[in-house]
């Protein structure tokens, strides 16, 4: 029984520790990696150029009709994630379910499911046309798309921890009664 109690404490500690840290930029926790949902070098059949309407059309074709094109931010400055050669991060102007990055000819759509205030992307997954990461390159704009994603509350982890603690206490109590 003693080994079981120690295992419960170890599992609880690992689950709390795993949720506590993400990627860091200059000592700031910017959250975990946001997955790439889609990328393209052409918005057709959504129309020519890169108007907000054409971009919203393409995004809708990927994630479903009715998504809201929230906010467009020009010339976003990104930073390398500490210790990485392919992960970059930048602050988002508003929390959203998705965000789109664009350069002159390529679009990439990411699901924003880690830290809603930060975008963290793996540039090794992007088409070479993005030229990321590069000292000479800037993302031409970022658009936030959709409502705020549902994020598990820290309270859920606390509830799991309390449940594990209760199991450990109960097993110890049963042992002392025997």
ZALUM-954320 format. One record per residue: z, y, x of N, C-alpha, C in turn. Coordinates in Angstrom, 2 decimals, m for minus. Layout:
% ZALUM-954320
      n_Z      n_Y      n_X     ca_Z     ca_Y     ca_X      c_Z      c_Y      c_X
        Z        Y        X        Z        Y        X        Z        Y        X
...
% end
This chain:
% ZALUM-954320
      n_Z      n_Y      n_X     ca_Z     ca_Y     ca_X      c_Z      c_Y      c_X
     0.00    m1.20     0.81     0.00     0.00     0.00     0.00     1.26     0.86
     0.67     1.18     2.00     0.74     2.35     2.87    m0.65     2.77     3.34
    m1.48     1.80     3.65    m2.85     2.07     4.09    m3.65     2.71     2.96
    m3.43     2.25     1.71    m4.13     2.81     0.56    m3.77     4.29     0.38
    m2.50     4.64     0.51    m2.06     6.04     0.37    m2.67     6.91     1.45
    m2.69     6.40     2.67    m3.28     7.17     3.77    m4.78     7.36     3.55
    m5.44     6.34     3.00    m6.87     6.44     2.72    m7.13     7.51     1.67
    m6.27     7.57     0.64    m6.43     8.59    m0.40    m6.30     9.99     0.18
    m5.33    10.19     1.04    m5.13    11.50     1.66    m6.33    11.85     2.53
    m6.86    10.87     3.27    m8.02    11.11     4.13    m9.25    11.48     3.32
    m9.49    10.76     2.21   m10.63    11.06     1.35   m10.51    12.46     0.75
    m9.33    12.82     0.28    m9.11    14.15    m0.30    m9.34    15.24     0.74
    m8.80    15.04     1.93    m8.96    16.04     2.99   m10.42    16.20     3.38
   m11.15    15.09     3.48   m12.56    15.16     3.85   m13.38    15.87     2.78
   m13.07    15.64     1.50   m13.84    16.31     0.45   m13.59    17.80     0.44
   m12.35    18.23     0.71   m12.07    19.66     0.77   m12.70    20.29     2.00
   m12.63    19.62     3.14   m13.18    20.17     4.37   m14.69    20.26     4.30
   m15.35    19.26     3.71   m16.80    19.27     3.61   m17.31    20.41     2.76
   m16.54    20.82     1.76   m16.97    21.89     0.88   m16.64    23.27     1.43
   m15.86    23.33     2.49   m15.36    24.61     2.96   m16.32    25.35     3.88
   m17.18    24.66     4.62   m18.02    25.32     5.59   m19.49    25.03     5.35
   m20.29    26.06     5.59   m21.74    25.91     5.51   m22.33    26.36     6.83
   m23.51    26.93     6.79   m24.15    27.48     7.98   m23.56    28.84     8.29
   m23.56    29.20     9.55   m22.96    30.47     9.98   m24.02    31.35    10.64
   m23.91    32.66    10.36   m24.70    33.67    11.06   m23.72    34.71    11.55
   m23.54    34.77    12.86   m22.62    35.74    13.44   m21.21    35.63    12.90
   m20.74    34.44    12.66   m19.39    34.23    12.16   m19.25    34.35    10.65
   m20.35    34.59     9.94   m20.33    34.70     8.47   m20.87    33.40     7.87
   m20.11    32.81     6.96   m20.55    31.59     6.28   m21.62    31.98     5.26
   m22.84    31.48     5.45   m23.96    31.82     4.56   m24.33    30.67     3.63
   m23.53    29.61     3.62   m23.76    28.49     2.72   m24.69    27.44     3.30
   m24.96    26.43     2.50   m25.81    25.32     2.91   m27.28    25.66     2.73
   m28.11    24.75     3.17   m29.56    24.90     3.09   m30.04    24.92     1.64
   m30.93    25.85     1.32   m31.58    25.91     0.01   m32.88    25.11     0.10
   m33.06    24.12    m0.77   m34.25    23.25    m0.65   m35.55    23.95    m1.06
   m36.61    23.61    m0.33   m37.96    24.09    m0.64   m38.45    23.34    m1.87
   m38.86    24.09    m2.89   m39.36    23.50    m4.13   m40.87    23.37    m4.10
   m41.57    24.41    m3.62   m43.04    24.39    m3.55   m43.50    25.50    m2.61
   m44.74    25.35    m2.12   m45.37    26.40    m1.33   m46.87    26.36    m1.59
   m47.50    27.52    m1.41   m48.94    27.60    m1.66   m49.56    28.73    m0.85
   m50.85    28.61    m0.61   m51.61    29.67     0.04   m52.54    30.35    m0.95
   m52.47    29.92    m2.22   m53.33    30.49    m3.26   m52.63    30.41    m4.60
   m52.62    31.52    m5.32   m51.98    31.53    m6.63   m52.93    31.17    m7.76
   m54.20    30.88    m7.43   m55.13    30.54    m8.51   m54.65    29.26    m9.17
   m54.76    29.10   m10.44   m55.50    29.88   m11.43   m54.67    31.02   m12.03
   m53.66    31.49   m11.35   m52.79    32.52   m11.90   m53.31    33.93   m11.69
   m54.43    34.07   m11.05   m55.00    35.40   m10.87   m55.11    35.75    m9.40
   m55.91    36.77    m9.11   m56.12    37.18    m7.71   m54.94    37.99    m7.19
   m54.85    38.06    m5.87   m53.84    38.90    m5.24   m52.44    38.37    m5.41
   m51.50    39.27    m5.23   m50.10    38.85    m5.32   m49.32    39.78    m6.23
   m49.83    40.02    m7.41   m49.10    40.84    m8.36   m47.87    40.08    m8.85
   m46.91    40.79    m9.40   m45.72    40.13    m9.94   m46.10    39.16   m11.05
   m47.10    39.51   m11.84   m47.54    38.62   m12.94   m48.11    37.32   m12.38
   m48.94    37.40   m11.32   m49.52    36.19   m10.72   m48.44    35.35   m10.07
   m47.49    35.99    m9.40   m46.40    35.26    m8.77   m45.53    34.58    m9.82
   m45.21    35.28   m10.90   m44.41    34.69   m11.98   m45.15    33.53   m12.63
   m46.46    33.64   m12.77   m47.29    32.56   m13.31   m47.18    31.31   m12.43
   m47.33    31.48   m11.11   m47.24    30.34   m10.20   m45.85    29.72   m10.24
   m44.82    30.55   m10.21   m43.45    30.04   m10.25   m43.23    29.26   m11.54
   m43.71    29.80   m12.66   m43.60    29.11   m13.94   m44.31    27.78   m13.95
   m45.45    27.70   m13.24   m46.18    26.43   m13.17   m45.41    25.38   m12.37
   m44.52    25.83   m11.50   m43.73    24.90   m10.68   m42.43    24.49   m11.38
   m41.70    25.47   m11.92   m40.36    25.17   m12.47   m40.31    25.18   m13.99
   m41.39    25.54   m14.64   m41.41    25.56   m16.10   m41.58    26.97   m16.64
   m42.25    27.04   m17.76   m42.53    28.34   m18.37   m41.24    29.02   m18.79
   m41.29    30.32   m18.86   m40.16    31.09   m19.36   m39.16    31.55   m18.31
   m39.45    31.33   m17.02   m38.54    31.82   m15.99   m38.68    33.34   m15.88
   m37.63    33.98   m15.51   m37.61    35.44   m15.40   m37.81    35.87   m13.95
   m38.81    36.72   m13.72   m39.04    37.32   m12.41   m38.07    38.49   m12.32
   m36.98    38.32   m11.58   m35.88    39.30   m11.61   m36.12    40.54   m10.77
   m36.12    40.36    m9.48   m36.11    41.52    m8.59   m36.94    41.23    m7.34
   m37.73    42.20    m6.93   m38.56    42.07    m5.73   m38.00    42.99    m4.66
   m37.79    42.43    m3.46   m37.27    43.20    m2.34   m38.32    43.20    m1.24
   m38.72    44.37    m0.81   m39.73    44.51     0.25   m39.09    44.34     1.63
   m39.84    43.84     2.57   m39.50    43.72     3.98   m38.06    43.25     4.21
   m37.88    41.97     4.10   m36.56    41.37     4.30   m36.40    41.00     5.77
   m35.29    41.37     6.33   m34.99    41.04     7.72   m34.12    39.79     7.74
   m34.58    38.77     8.44   m33.82    37.52     8.50   m33.15    37.38     9.85
   m32.19    36.46     9.92   m31.49    36.15    11.17   m31.48    34.63    11.34
   m31.46    34.19    12.58   m31.37    32.77    12.87   m29.95    32.30    12.56
   m29.84    31.11    11.98   m28.53    30.49    11.76   m27.99    30.08    13.13
   m26.71    30.33    13.35   m26.08    30.04    14.64   m26.36    28.60    15.08
   m26.88    28.45    16.30   m27.11    27.14    16.88   m28.36    26.43    16.38
   m29.20    27.08    15.62   m30.41    26.44    15.08   m31.66    27.13    15.60
   m32.71    26.35    15.75   m33.99    26.93    16.15   m34.96    27.03    14.98
   m34.58    26.47    13.80   m35.51    26.51    12.67   m34.89    27.04    11.38
   m33.56    27.16    11.31   m32.93    27.68    10.10   m32.77    29.19    10.18
   m33.22    29.87     9.13   m33.03    31.32     9.05   m32.26    31.63     7.77
   m31.64    32.79     7.76   m30.90    33.22     6.59   m31.04    34.71     6.39
   m30.90    35.14     5.14   m30.89    36.56     4.81   m30.17    36.74     3.49
   m29.61    37.93     3.30   m28.90    38.21     2.06   m29.88    38.48     0.93
   m29.53    37.99    m0.25   m30.32    38.26    m1.46   m29.72    39.46    m2.18
   m30.56    40.23    m2.86   m30.07    41.41    m3.57   m29.41    41.07    m4.90
   m29.75    39.90    m5.45   m29.10    39.47    m6.69   m29.05    37.95    m6.73
   m28.03    37.43    m7.36   m27.88    35.98    m7.50   m28.91    35.47    m8.49
   m29.52    34.33    m8.17   m30.53    33.75    m9.06   m30.64    32.26    m8.81
   m31.32    31.59    m9.72   m31.50    30.15    m9.61   m32.53    29.79    m8.53
   m33.54    30.62    m8.36   m34.59    30.41    m7.37   m34.86    31.72    m6.64
   m35.50    31.61    m5.48   m36.04    32.80    m4.81   m37.35    32.40    m4.16
   m38.25    33.37    m4.09   m39.56    33.17    m3.51   m39.70    34.07    m2.30
   m40.23    33.52    m1.20   m40.56    34.36    m0.05   m42.08    34.43     0.05
   m42.57    35.53     0.63   m44.01    35.71     0.77   m44.30    36.43     2.08
   m45.38    36.01     2.71   m45.95    36.82     3.78   m47.34    37.22     3.32
   m48.23    37.56     4.21   m49.55    38.06     3.80   m50.33    37.07     2.95
   m50.23    35.78     3.23   m51.08    34.82     2.52   m50.36    33.59     1.97
   m49.09    33.41     2.22   m48.37    32.21     1.78   m47.16    32.56     0.94
   m46.86    31.70    m0.03   m45.70    31.83    m0.91   m44.87    30.56    m0.79
   m43.56    30.71    m0.78   m42.66    29.56    m0.77   m41.57    29.77    m1.81
   m41.29    28.77    m2.60   m40.27    28.84    m3.65   m39.12    27.91    m3.28
   m37.91    28.44    m3.35   m36.71    27.70    m2.97   m35.72    27.69    m4.13
   m35.00    26.59    m4.27   m33.92    26.53    m5.25   m32.67    27.06    m4.57
   m32.06    28.05    m5.17   m30.88    28.69    m4.60   m29.65    28.00    m5.16
   m29.19    26.96    m4.47   m28.08    26.21    m5.04   m26.86    26.12    m4.14
   m26.85    26.83    m3.06   m25.70    26.75    m2.16   m24.84    28.01    m2.35
   m25.07    29.04    m1.57   m24.38    30.32    m1.73   m25.38    31.26    m2.39
   m25.06    31.71    m3.59   m26.02    32.51    m4.37   m26.31    33.88    m3.76
   m25.48    34.33    m2.83   m25.70    35.63    m2.19   m26.59    35.55    m0.96
   m26.81    34.34    m0.46   m27.59    34.14     0.76   m28.73    33.16     0.53
   m29.82    33.39     1.22   m30.92    32.44     1.30   m30.84    31.80     2.67
   m30.85    30.47     2.72   m30.87    29.74     3.99   m32.01    28.73     3.90
   m33.02    28.91     4.75   m34.20    28.06     4.66   m34.53    27.42     6.01
   m35.12    26.23     5.92   m35.57    25.52     7.11   m37.05    25.81     7.31
   m37.36    26.60     8.31   m38.74    27.03     8.54   m39.63    25.88     9.01
   m39.05    24.79     9.49   m39.87    23.67     9.94   m40.54    22.96     8.76
   m40.07    23.22     7.53   m40.67    22.62     6.34   m41.84    23.44     5.79
   m41.99    24.67     6.29   m43.02    25.57     5.78   m44.36    25.38     6.48
   m45.43    25.70     5.77   m46.77    25.67     6.34   m46.81    26.59     7.55
   m47.61    26.23     8.55   m47.72    27.03     9.77   m48.17    28.46     9.49
   m48.83    28.69     8.34   m49.29    30.03     7.97   m48.16    31.03     7.77
   m46.96    30.54     7.59   m45.82    31.45     7.45   m45.42    32.08     8.79
   m45.74    31.42     9.91   m45.39    31.92    11.25   m43.89    32.15    11.40
   m43.09    31.30    10.82   m41.63    31.44    10.92   m41.06    30.33    11.77
   m40.00    30.55    12.52   m39.49    31.88    12.85   m40.29    32.48    14.01
   m40.42    33.75    14.01   m41.16    34.45    15.05   m40.59    35.86    15.17
   m40.47    36.35    16.38   m39.95    37.70    16.58   m40.89    38.76    16.00
   m42.18    38.45    15.93   m43.16    39.43    15.46   m43.39    39.37    13.96
   m42.72    38.49    13.27   m43.01    38.27    11.86   m41.89    38.77    10.97
   m42.25    39.38     9.87   m41.29    39.75     8.84   m41.78    39.19     7.52
   m40.86    38.76     6.69   m41.20    38.33     5.35   m41.61    39.58     4.59
   m42.78    39.58     3.96   m43.24    40.79     3.29   m42.41    41.13     2.06
   m42.02    40.11     1.29   m41.08    40.36     0.22   m40.42    39.08    m0.28
   m39.30    39.29    m0.95   m38.55    38.20    m1.56   m38.37    38.56    m3.03
   m38.58    37.59    m3.90   m38.35    37.81    m5.33   m37.30    36.81    m5.80
   m36.30    37.32    m6.50   m35.33    36.42    m7.12   m35.86    36.05    m8.51
   m35.64    34.80    m8.88   m36.25    34.27   m10.10   m35.23    33.43   m10.85
   m35.17    33.62   m12.17   m34.32    32.77   m13.01   m32.90    33.26   m13.12
   m32.17    32.59   m13.98   m30.76    32.91   m14.19   m29.94    32.36   m13.04
   m28.68    32.73   m13.02   m27.77    32.23   m12.00   m27.58    30.74   m12.21
   m27.69    30.00   m11.13   m27.54    28.54   m11.21   m26.09    28.16   m11.48
   m25.93    27.04   m12.15   m24.60    26.48   m12.37   m24.10    25.92   m11.04
   m22.96    26.43   m10.57   m22.39    25.98    m9.32   m21.05    25.33    m9.62
   m20.78    24.15    m9.06   m19.50    23.51    m9.31   m18.35    24.42    m8.88
   m17.34    24.47    m9.70   m16.20    25.32    m9.40   m15.31    24.68    m8.35
   m14.66    25.49    m7.51   m13.69    24.94    m6.57   m12.55    24.22    m7.31
   m12.31    24.62    m8.55   m11.27    23.98    m9.35   m11.56    22.51    m9.59
   m12.83    22.13    m9.64   m13.18    20.72    m9.83   m12.72    19.89    m8.64
   m12.91    20.43    m7.44   m12.43    19.73    m6.24   m10.91    19.63    m6.24
   m10.25    20.70    m6.67    m8.79    20.68    m6.74    m8.32    19.62    m7.73
    m9.01    19.49    m8.85    m8.65    18.48    m9.86    m8.82    17.07    m9.29
    m9.88    16.83    m8.55   m10.07    15.53    m7.91    m8.94    15.26    m6.92
    m8.60    16.27    m6.14    m7.51    16.14    m5.17    m6.18    15.83    m5.84
    m5.92    16.50    m6.95    m4.67    16.24    m7.69    m4.66    14.82    m8.24
    m5.80    14.36    m8.72    m5.88    12.99    m9.22    m5.60    11.98    m8.13
    m6.16    12.20    m6.95    m5.91    11.30    m5.82    m4.45    11.35    m5.40
    m3.88    12.55    m5.41    m2.46    12.69    m5.07    m1.60    11.95    m6.08
    m1.91    12.07    m7.36    m1.15    11.37    m8.40    m1.23     9.86    m8.22
    m2.42     9.35    m7.88    m2.55     7.92    m7.64    m1.69     7.47    m6.46
    m1.67     8.27    m5.41    m0.85     7.95    m4.25     0.63     7.96    m4.58
     1.08     8.95    m5.34     2.49     9.03    m5.73     2.85     7.86    m6.63
     1.97     7.53    m7.56     2.24     6.42    m8.47     2.36     5.10    m7.72
     1.45     4.87    m6.77     1.52     3.62    m6.02     2.81     3.56    m5.19
     3.23     4.68    m4.65     4.48     4.72    m3.87     5.67     4.48    m4.80
     5.64     5.06    m5.99     6.73     4.91    m6.95     6.82     3.46    m7.40
     5.66     2.83    m7.66     5.64     1.42    m8.04     6.19     0.54    m6.94
     5.93     0.90    m5.70     6.41     0.13    m4.54     7.93     0.21    m4.45
     8.49     1.39    m4.68     9.96     1.54    m4.57    10.68     0.86    m5.74
    10.03     0.69    m6.88    10.63     0.02    m8.03    10.64    m1.49    m7.86
     9.77    m2.03    m7.02     9.68    m3.49    m6.86    10.74    m4.04    m5.98
% end
